[in-house]
């Protein structure tokens, strides 16, 4: 869980007060840490695109927020990103729990997982993959710096190499 503690520490350092989330196994590890700190306000979302609007609203109110979502949630968020966050230049960190990548057992997760980098690239959203414990702070802090300096969305990808993969059966 050290990686989740590091992410939460950097969020607090950067005054990210609101953690908005759609349930996800990797995001839940971050939430377990954040729930222990009264600094954070944690808001569950019905859908990921709702989180894009919520974080933009939090920014208008002078606060900072982040969206935690699974990989598939990026697909749900494309219109909100392209029609709100990007053109109106909102800093919008997204922490995405990667599925469909190394060690995936659920074939339904693989297409979106494989498309994720291309979708982010098409939207000109910087993507930062965290694969090892020793790079968590640097990558998270670096991504937040880019988001706030450029007033734009960024994607922080929590990979299976870092957080492990879900248990599931695969035919051998």
HUHUSUL-V373407 format. One record per pair of residues at least 24 apart in sequence whose ideal C-beta (glycine too) atoms are under 10 Angstrom apart, sorted by sequence separation. I is the first residue (numbers start at 0). J is the second residue. D is the distance in Angstrom with one decimal. If there is no record, write none. Layout:
((I	J	D) (I	J	D))
This chain:
((3	27	9.1) (4	28	9.4) (5	29	10.0) (7	31	9.3) (8	32	8.7) (14	38	9.2) (15	39	8.2) (16	40	5.9) (17	41	7.8) (18	42	7.2) (19	43	8.0) (20	44	6.3) (21	45	8.0) (23	47	9.9) (40	64	8.7) (42	66	9.7) (44	68	8.3) (47	71	8.3) (48	72	8.3) (51	75	9.4) (52	76	9.8) (55	79	8.5) (71	95	9.7) (72	96	8.9) (95	119	9.0) (125	149	8.0) (3	28	4.3) (4	29	9.0) (7	32	4.5) (11	36	7.0) (17	42	6.2) (18	43	9.9) (19	44	5.6) (21	46	6.8) (47	72	3.4) (48	73	9.9) (50	75	9.4) (51	76	5.4) (54	79	9.8) (64	89	9.9) (65	90	9.9) (66	91	7.1) (67	92	9.7) (68	93	6.4) (70	95	6.0) (71	96	9.9) (2	28	7.8) (3	29	4.8) (6	32	7.9) (7	33	5.1) (10	36	9.7) (21	47	5.2) (39	65	9.8) (41	67	9.5) (46	72	7.8) (47	73	7.2) (48	74	9.6) (49	75	9.0) (50	76	7.4) (51	77	9.6) (53	79	10.0) (58	84	9.4) (64	90	9.3) (65	91	8.2) (66	92	7.5) (67	93	7.9) (68	94	7.6) (69	95	7.1) (70	96	6.8) (72	98	10.0) (93	119	9.3) (125	151	7.6) (127	153	6.8) (128	154	9.0) (129	155	6.7) (130	156	8.9) (135	161	7.3) (2	29	8.9) (3	30	8.5) (4	31	9.6) (5	32	9.3) (6	33	9.0) (7	34	9.7) (11	38	5.8) (20	47	9.3) (21	48	9.8) (47	74	8.4) (48	75	5.2) (49	76	9.0) (51	78	8.9) (52	79	6.0) (63	90	7.3) (64	91	8.1) (65	92	4.6) (66	93	4.9) (67	94	5.0) (68	95	5.7) (69	96	5.1) (70	97	5.6) (71	98	6.9) (124	151	7.2) (125	152	8.2) (126	153	7.6) (127	154	7.0) (128	155	8.5) (129	156	6.5) (130	157	9.5) (131	158	9.2) (134	161	8.6) (0	28	6.2) (3	31	7.0) (4	32	5.2) (7	35	8.8) (8	36	9.6) (10	38	9.2) (11	39	7.6) (19	47	9.4) (21	49	8.4) (44	72	9.1) (47	75	4.5) (48	76	4.7) (51	79	3.7) (55	83	5.8) (59	87	9.7) (63	91	9.8) (64	92	8.2) (65	93	7.2) (66	94	7.2) (67	95	8.0) (68	96	7.3) (69	97	8.5) (70	98	4.4) (71	99	8.4) (100	128	9.4) (123	151	8.0) (124	152	4.9) (125	153	4.9) (126	154	4.6) (127	155	5.3) (128	156	4.6) (129	157	5.9) (130	158	5.1) (132	160	10.0) (0	29	9.5) (3	32	4.9) (4	33	9.7) (7	36	7.1) (10	39	7.7) (21	50	6.9) (46	75	5.6) (47	76	4.6) (48	77	8.1) (50	79	8.3) (51	80	5.9) (54	83	9.8) (55	84	6.0) (58	87	9.6) (63	92	8.4) (65	94	6.0) (66	95	8.7) (67	96	7.4) (69	98	6.0) (70	99	5.9) (101	130	9.2) (122	151	9.8) (123	152	9.2) (124	153	6.5) (125	154	7.1) (126	155	8.3) (127	156	6.7) (128	157	8.8) (129	158	6.3) (130	159	8.8) (131	160	6.9) (132	161	7.0) (2	32	9.8) (3	33	8.5) (19	49	8.2) (20	50	7.4) (46	76	8.4) (47	77	9.7) (48	78	6.7) (49	79	8.1) (51	81	9.8) (54	84	7.7) (58	88	9.8) (59	89	8.6) (69	99	9.8) (70	100	8.1) (122	152	7.7) (124	154	5.6) (125	155	9.6) (126	156	6.2) (128	158	5.7) (130	160	4.1) (131	161	6.5) (0	31	7.4) (1	32	9.9) (4	35	9.7) (7	38	9.5) (19	50	4.6) (48	79	4.1) (51	82	9.5) (52	83	6.5) (58	89	5.4) (93	124	8.1) (95	126	8.8) (97	128	7.9) (129	160	8.4) (130	161	5.6) (0	32	7.0) (7	39	7.8) (19	51	9.2) (33	65	9.9) (47	79	8.2) (48	80	8.2) (51	83	6.3) (52	84	8.7) (55	87	7.2) (57	89	9.4) (58	90	6.5) (97	129	9.4) (122	154	9.4) (128	160	8.7) (129	161	5.2) (130	162	9.9) (17	50	9.9) (19	52	9.8) (46	79	9.5) (47	80	9.8) (51	84	5.5) (56	89	9.5) (58	91	7.9) (70	103	9.9) (91	124	8.9) (93	126	9.7) (95	128	9.8) (97	130	9.8) (119	152	8.9) (128	161	8.8) (129	162	8.7) (19	53	5.2) (33	67	9.5) (51	85	9.9) (55	89	4.6) (57	91	9.8) (119	153	9.2) (19	54	6.2) (48	83	9.2) (54	89	7.0) (55	90	9.4) (92	127	9.9) (94	129	9.4) (119	154	5.3) (17	53	7.7) (29	65	9.2) (54	90	8.4) (55	91	7.0) (71	107	8.8) (74	110	9.9) (118	154	9.5) (17	54	7.3) (30	67	7.2) (52	89	9.8) (54	91	5.2) (71	108	7.2) (74	111	5.9) (85	122	6.6) (119	156	8.8) (19	57	8.0) (29	67	6.2) (51	89	8.4) (54	92	8.1) (70	108	7.0) (73	111	7.5) (80	118	9.6) (84	122	9.5) (85	123	7.5) (116	154	9.2) (15	54	9.7) (17	56	9.8) (28	67	9.9) (54	93	8.6) (69	108	8.6) (70	109	10.0) (71	110	9.6) (72	111	9.3) (80	119	9.6) (85	124	7.7) (115	154	8.2) (17	57	5.2) (26	66	9.4) (27	67	8.6) (51	91	6.7) (71	111	5.1) (74	114	8.1) (81	121	9.4) (84	124	9.0) (116	156	8.7) (16	57	7.9) (17	58	9.8) (26	67	3.7) (50	91	9.0) (70	111	5.4) (71	112	8.5) (73	114	8.8) (74	115	9.0) (77	118	7.0) (81	122	6.3) (115	156	7.6) (15	57	9.5) (25	67	8.1) (26	68	7.0) (51	93	8.4) (69	111	9.1) (70	112	5.3) (73	115	6.3) (76	118	9.7) (80	122	6.0) (17	60	9.7) (25	68	9.8) (26	69	7.3) (50	93	8.1) (69	112	9.8) (70	113	9.7) (81	124	9.8) (23	67	6.5) (25	69	7.8) (70	114	9.0) (71	115	9.4) (74	118	7.4) (77	121	9.1) (80	124	7.1) (17	62	6.1) (19	64	5.6) (20	65	8.7) (21	66	8.0) (22	67	8.9) (23	68	6.4) (24	69	8.1) (25	70	9.7) (70	115	5.6) (73	118	6.1) (77	122	7.3) (94	139	8.3) (16	62	5.3) (17	63	7.1) (18	64	7.3) (19	65	6.9) (20	66	7.1) (21	67	7.1) (22	68	9.4) (23	69	4.0) (26	72	9.7) (47	93	8.6) (73	119	7.4) (76	122	9.8) (15	62	8.7) (16	63	6.0) (17	64	3.5) (18	65	5.8) (19	66	5.1) (20	67	3.9) (21	68	5.0) (22	69	8.1) (23	70	8.6) (92	139	8.7) (112	159	9.6) (14	62	8.3) (15	63	4.5) (16	64	7.0) (17	65	7.2) (18	66	8.5) (19	67	7.2) (20	68	7.1) (21	69	6.8) (23	71	9.3) (47	95	9.5) (70	118	9.9) (94	142	8.9) (14	63	5.5) (15	64	6.5) (16	65	9.4) (17	66	9.4) (18	67	6.5) (19	68	9.0) (20	69	9.9) (23	72	7.7) (73	122	9.3) (93	142	9.4) (13	63	6.9) (15	65	5.2) (21	71	9.3) (92	142	6.4) (21	72	5.5) (73	124	9.1) (92	143	5.9) (13	65	9.3) (20	72	9.7) (10	63	8.5) (90	143	8.4) (92	145	9.2) (93	146	9.2) (10	64	9.7) (21	75	8.5) (92	146	5.1) (10	65	6.3) (21	76	9.7) (90	145	9.2) (91	146	6.7) (92	147	8.7) (90	146	4.5) (100	156	8.8) (102	158	9.6) (103	159	7.6) (89	146	9.1) (90	147	4.9) (97	154	10.0) (101	158	7.2) (102	159	4.8) (108	165	9.2) (90	148	8.6) (100	158	6.4) (101	159	5.0) (102	160	8.6) (6	65	9.3) (90	149	7.8) (91	150	9.1) (92	151	10.0) (93	152	6.3) (94	153	9.6) (95	154	5.5) (97	156	5.2) (100	159	5.7) (101	160	6.3) (108	167	9.8) (90	150	5.3) (91	151	7.3) (92	152	7.6) (93	153	7.0) (94	154	8.1) (95	155	6.9) (96	156	8.4) (97	157	6.3) (99	159	9.6) (100	160	8.6) (104	164	7.4) (105	165	7.7) (6	67	9.7) (88	149	8.1) (89	150	6.7) (90	151	6.8) (91	152	4.0) (92	153	5.5) (93	154	5.0) (94	155	4.8) (95	156	5.3) (96	157	5.2) (97	158	4.9) (98	159	8.3) (102	163	8.1) (103	164	6.8) (104	165	6.8) (88	150	4.0) (89	151	7.7) (90	152	7.8) (91	153	7.5) (92	154	8.3) (93	155	6.9) (94	156	8.2) (95	157	6.9) (96	158	8.9) (97	159	6.3) (102	164	3.6) (103	165	8.3) (104	166	7.9) (105	167	6.2) (87	150	8.9) (88	151	6.5) (89	152	7.3) (90	153	8.3) (91	154	9.6) (92	155	6.4) (93	156	9.2) (94	157	6.3) (95	158	9.6) (96	159	9.2) (97	160	9.1) (101	164	7.3) (102	165	8.4) (104	167	3.2) (106	169	9.6) (88	152	9.8) (97	161	8.9) (100	164	8.4) (103	167	8.4) (104	168	6.6) (105	169	9.4) (29	94	6.8) (85	150	9.9) (97	162	8.4) (102	167	9.3) (104	169	4.9) (84	150	9.6) (85	151	6.8) (96	162	7.3) (98	164	8.7) (103	169	9.0) (104	170	9.9) (29	96	8.9) (84	151	7.7) (85	152	6.6) (97	164	9.4) (98	165	8.1) (102	169	9.4) (26	94	6.8) (28	96	8.8) (84	152	5.1) (25	94	8.2) (26	95	8.7) (27	96	8.7) (83	152	10.0) (96	165	10.0) (25	95	8.4) (26	96	5.4) (23	94	9.3) (25	96	3.1) (80	151	9.9) (81	152	10.0) (23	95	8.5) (24	96	6.5) (25	97	7.6) (80	152	5.9) (23	96	4.3) (25	98	8.8) (79	152	10.0) (19	93	9.9) (20	94	8.8) (22	96	9.9) (23	97	10.0) (24	98	9.0) (80	154	10.0) (15	90	9.7) (21	96	9.8) (23	98	8.5) (18	94	8.9) (76	152	9.2) (13	90	9.9) (15	92	7.1) (65	143	8.7) (13	92	8.6) (63	143	8.9) (65	146	9.3) (73	154	7.6) (10	92	8.2) (63	146	9.4) (10	94	8.8) (63	147	8.1) (66	152	9.1) (68	154	9.7) (70	156	8.5) (6	94	7.0) (65	153	10.0) (66	154	9.9) (67	155	9.7) (65	155	8.6) (67	157	9.0) (58	150	9.1) (54	152	9.0) (51	152	8.1) (6	129	8.4) (5	129	9.5) (12	136	9.3) (9	135	8.1) (13	139	8.8) (2	129	7.4) (5	132	7.9) (8	135	9.4) (9	136	5.9) (12	139	9.5) (13	140	7.5) (5	133	9.9) (8	136	7.4) (9	137	9.3) (12	140	7.5) (15	143	7.4) (29	157	8.0) (2	131	8.8) (5	134	9.7) (6	135	6.3) (9	138	9.2) (10	139	7.6) (13	142	10.0) (14	143	9.9) (28	157	8.4) (2	132	5.5) (5	135	4.2) (6	136	8.3) (9	139	4.3) (10	140	9.8) (13	143	4.8) (1	132	6.0) (2	133	9.8) (4	135	9.0) (5	136	5.0) (8	139	8.7) (9	140	5.1) (12	143	8.6) (13	144	8.3) (15	146	9.9) (25	156	9.7) (26	157	8.0) (2	134	9.4) (3	135	8.7) (5	137	9.6) (6	138	9.3) (7	139	9.5) (8	140	9.6) (9	141	9.6) (15	147	9.8) (25	157	4.7) (2	135	4.8) (5	138	9.7) (6	139	5.3) (9	142	9.0) (10	143	7.8) (13	146	9.1) (14	147	9.8) (24	157	9.9) (25	158	8.9) (29	162	9.6) (1	135	7.9) (2	136	9.4) (5	139	7.0) (6	140	9.9) (9	143	6.7) (13	147	7.3) (23	157	9.1) (25	159	8.8) (28	162	6.6) (5	140	9.5) (28	163	9.6) (25	161	8.5) (26	162	9.8) (2	139	9.4) (25	162	4.8) (24	162	7.9) (25	163	8.8) (24	163	9.0) (25	164	9.8) (24	164	9.2) (25	165	9.4) (24	165	6.1) (9	155	9.7) (6	155	7.9) (6	157	7.9) (3	157	8.8) (2	157	7.7) (3	161	9.8) (2	161	5.6) (3	162	8.1) (2	162	6.7) (0	162	9.6))
